[in-house]
Amino acid sequence: MSVNQAGASISLVGGGLVGSLLATGLARRGFEVELFERRSDPRTRAVYGGRSINLALSVRGVHALRQLGLYQRILSGAIPMRGRMMHAVDGALTFQPYGVEDWQCIYSISRGDLNRVLLTAAEETGRVRVRFEQKLVAAQAMGPGLELEFHQETEDKTSRIYRRRVIGTDGSASVLRSAVVKANRGRCSEEPLDYGYKELAIAPNDGASGDARFKMEKHALHIWPRGNFMLIALPNFDGSFTLTLFLPHEGPVSLDKLRTPAEVREFFTKYFPDTLPLIEDLEGTFFGNPTGHMVTVKTNPWNWDSRALLLGDAAHAIVPFFGQGMNCGFEDCSELFSRMDAMLHSLTTGLANTDADAAWCSLFNAVSEIRWRNSDAIADMAVENFVEMRDRVGDRQFLNEKALEKRLQLRYPREYISKYSLVSFSRVPYTIAVEAGAAQEKFLKSVCVAGADPAQLDIEAMHGRIRDEIAPILIPFLPEGLKNGYAEVGGHS
Ligand SMILES: Cc1cc2nc3c(=O)[nH]c(=O)nc-3n(C[C@H](O)[C@H](O)[C@H](O)COP(=O)(O)OP(=O)(O)OC[C@H]3O[C@@H](n4cnc5c(N)ncnc54)[C@H](O)[C@@H]3O)c2cc1C
């Protein structure tokens, strides 16, 4: 094995959503990219059964796709979801819009289609070579780079290669992360959520076409909040819905108590009766699909000097309740690209020498430093949002606060932007969304007291407090000259 001193090449480990997007962006900047992926090619074999079939894409992800010119290609297969459709036990429906302007929606997209399109886009650059069925099993320092050990499961073979620059996008159980954390003696926490999830499906209406294929409202994320557990559904392009049941692993109402087909039917009859006529083969799908697990991973730093960097879930797995894991991973890539563009010359000149190593080290340090704080922030908000989704969305006080918040956003579009909007419809740093969210919560609790009608509260009288307590957190991060803080990414339909 020889140490590869070759030109501007970068190796990526993990060809999921973040790895395939990253490969395209690096190739467009002139790098030769080698992408190692554990699984087979998803374009030739089904690899996604029973594992979060669709995802919500929002502004941070849209921005990254736009930068690579892939936005229209992806969005042509996406469904805008304009708000939450709440399903009460008696079947009553309530719609809560996500935003205050028409463009403020999130998009339901197929994970498999997205990954396939991103892999193809990467290969189309002519600079990306994807090597499937290559599972990284170990990484260790060798000279200024890394020795990577791969296992080819189909042939039961192991190979070792040397690479100077490696980016780990190998997901929440990242092998590269273990090596990075060990080398740095860095911080890494992995906190499993004591909930699991099961995916189920609602088929399209037989023989129907257009919107008539959808058995429920198409442009909504459906939620059945039931206290400490919930069911959600996202629409798919073919008229079907993917349902996800989030339930504690153990306890009086838990996955542990759903061990027979009769128990599953009884559970759905009691808590989700309106879904029974819609779900296709409830018991078969429930037991046929694996139980998914969720974990929050926080790491710092994300790099091992100039030789390795972690991005996406490899650096920060978060629970899915803010719909931000992939969006945050795509934003990691945008951050890397914009910092790279400012120093591309020093990264590519004499790439194999120590000056270039110093430039890469400073790039990786900077990305790690800015992104770990932000990914920790969204990780915490995602856990908090679980409580909001499964419990608070049906609560009168919560609904009053949301109604008042909507009026405030319309009246003071640059001074009051809700935490949800900051996360989903802006690119304001997640850390700032946390800070603004805390100030907003305190403010709302103080004015939205029991018995107050949010439609009658005097919002003109509230302006002084909003200007003093909330706006100063946001204003430094909002683009100037626009009527609100997120118009730069608006109107992307
Ligand atoms: C139920 C659920 C719902 C979700 N909903 C949303 C949502 O609505 N919106 C959102 O933004 N995010 C959502 N997420 C999060 C989102 O799925 C992840 O954040 C996103 O997939 C991360 O992309 P990634 O490329 O970093 O990791 P992954 O998508 O996990 O890809 C990692 C890739 O690395 C490969 N790999 C792993 N180990 C190795 C190895 N040792 N060697 C080589 N290759 C390897 C894997 O095969 C895979 O292809 C959800 C997650 C779950 C579980």
The ligand as an SDF file (V2000), in Angstrom:
LIG
                    3D

 53 58  0  0  0  0  0  0  0  0999 V2000
  -38.2730    8.2970   11.5470 C   0  0  0  0  0  0  0  0  0  0  0  0
  -37.3880    9.3980   11.0520 C   0  0  0  0  0  0  0  0  0  0  0  0
  -37.9510   10.4960   10.4510 C   0  0  0  0  0  0  0  0  0  0  0  0
  -37.1400   11.5380   10.0070 C   0  0  0  0  0  0  0  0  0  0  0  0
  -37.7300   12.6330    9.4590 N   0  0  0  0  0  0  0  0  0  0  0  0
  -36.9590   13.6700    9.0520 C   0  0  0  0  0  0  0  0  0  0  0  0
  -37.5590   14.8110    8.4520 C   0  0  0  0  0  0  0  0  0  0  0  0
  -38.7750   14.8800    8.2910 O   0  0  0  0  0  0  0  0  0  0  0  0
  -36.7520   15.8340    8.0500 N   0  0  0  0  0  0  0  0  0  0  0  0
  -35.3920   15.7920    8.2220 C   0  0  0  0  0  0  0  0  0  0  0  0
  -34.7150   16.7630    7.8590 O   0  0  0  0  0  0  0  0  0  0  0  0
  -34.8030   14.7160    8.7870 N   0  0  0  0  0  0  0  0  0  0  0  0
  -35.5460   13.6630    9.1970 C   0  0  0  0  0  0  0  0  0  0  0  0
  -34.9550   12.5580    9.7450 N   0  0  0  0  0  0  0  0  0  0  0  0
  -33.4890   12.5560    9.9130 C   0  0  0  0  0  0  0  0  0  0  0  0
  -32.8050   12.1550    8.6170 C   0  0  0  0  0  0  0  0  0  0  0  0
  -33.2450   10.8940    8.2120 O   0  0  0  0  0  0  0  0  0  0  0  0
  -31.3080   12.1280    8.8290 C   0  0  0  0  0  0  0  0  0  0  0  0
  -30.8920   13.2920    9.4900 O   0  0  0  0  0  0  0  0  0  0  0  0
  -30.5830   12.0110    7.5030 C   0  0  0  0  0  0  0  0  0  0  0  0
  -30.9070   10.7960    6.8870 O   0  0  0  0  0  0  0  0  0  0  0  0
  -29.0780   12.1100    7.7320 C   0  0  0  0  0  0  0  0  0  0  0  0
  -28.4190   11.8900    6.5380 O   0  0  0  0  0  0  0  0  0  0  0  0
  -26.9490   11.2770    6.5820 P   0  0  0  0  0  0  0  0  0  0  0  0
  -26.5410   11.1450    5.1620 O   0  0  0  0  0  0  0  0  0  0  0  0
  -26.1160   12.0390    7.5210 O   0  0  0  0  0  0  0  0  0  0  0  0
  -27.1500    9.8330    7.2390 O   0  0  0  0  0  0  0  0  0  0  0  0
  -27.9060    8.6010    6.6080 P   0  0  0  0  0  0  0  0  0  0  0  0
  -29.0630    9.0320    5.8080 O   0  0  0  0  0  0  0  0  0  0  0  0
  -28.1380    7.6450    7.7370 O   0  0  0  0  0  0  0  0  0  0  0  0
  -26.8350    7.9850    5.6030 O   0  0  0  0  0  0  0  0  0  0  0  0
  -25.6640    7.3660    6.0770 C   0  0  0  0  0  0  0  0  0  0  0  0
  -25.1350    6.5000    4.9380 C   0  0  0  0  0  0  0  0  0  0  0  0
  -23.9080    5.9290    5.3510 O   0  0  0  0  0  0  0  0  0  0  0  0
  -23.9010    4.5350    5.0620 C   0  0  0  0  0  0  0  0  0  0  0  0
  -23.0470    3.9140    6.0550 N   0  0  0  0  0  0  0  0  0  0  0  0
  -23.3100    3.7290    7.3710 C   0  0  0  0  0  0  0  0  0  0  0  0
  -22.2620    3.1310    7.9610 N   0  0  0  0  0  0  0  0  0  0  0  0
  -21.3250    2.9490    7.0150 C   0  0  0  0  0  0  0  0  0  0  0  0
  -20.0320    2.3550    7.0310 C   0  0  0  0  0  0  0  0  0  0  0  0
  -19.5050    1.8620    8.1560 N   0  0  0  0  0  0  0  0  0  0  0  0
  -19.3320    2.3160    5.8750 N   0  0  0  0  0  0  0  0  0  0  0  0
  -19.8560    2.8320    4.7170 C   0  0  0  0  0  0  0  0  0  0  0  0
  -21.0880    3.3850    4.6480 N   0  0  0  0  0  0  0  0  0  0  0  0
  -21.8100    3.4470    5.7930 C   0  0  0  0  0  0  0  0  0  0  0  0
  -25.3590    4.1370    5.1870 C   0  0  0  0  0  0  0  0  0  0  0  0
  -25.6210    2.9320    4.4810 O   0  0  0  0  0  0  0  0  0  0  0  0
  -26.0600    5.3410    4.6080 C   0  0  0  0  0  0  0  0  0  0  0  0
  -26.2100    5.2590    3.2140 O   0  0  0  0  0  0  0  0  0  0  0  0
  -35.7340   11.4790   10.1770 C   0  0  0  0  0  0  0  0  0  0  0  0
  -35.1690   10.3610   10.7750 C   0  0  0  0  0  0  0  0  0  0  0  0
  -35.9790    9.3250   11.2110 C   0  0  0  0  0  0  0  0  0  0  0  0
  -35.3440    8.1450   11.8560 C   0  0  0  0  0  0  0  0  0  0  0  0
  1  2  1  0
  2  3  1  0
  2 52  2  0
  3  4  2  0
  4  5  1  0
  4 50  1  0
  5  6  2  0
  6  7  1  0
  6 13  1  0
  7  8  2  0
  7  9  1  0
  9 10  1  0
 10 11  2  0
 10 12  1  0
 12 13  2  0
 13 14  1  0
 14 15  1  0
 14 50  1  0
 15 16  1  0
 16 17  1  0
 16 18  1  0
 18 19  1  0
 18 20  1  0
 20 21  1  0
 20 22  1  0
 22 23  1  0
 23 24  1  0
 24 25  2  0
 24 26  1  0
 24 27  1  0
 27 28  1  0
 28 29  2  0
 28 30  1  0
 28 31  1  0
 31 32  1  0
 32 33  1  0
 33 34  1  0
 33 48  1  0
 34 35  1  0
 35 36  1  0
 35 46  1  0
 36 37  1  0
 36 45  1  0
 37 38  2  0
 38 39  1  0
 39 40  1  0
 39 45  2  0
 40 41  1  0
 40 42  2  0
 42 43  1  0
 43 44  2  0
 44 45  1  0
 46 47  1  0
 46 48  1  0
 48 49  1  0
 50 51  2  0
 51 52  1  0
 52 53  1  0
M  END
$$$$
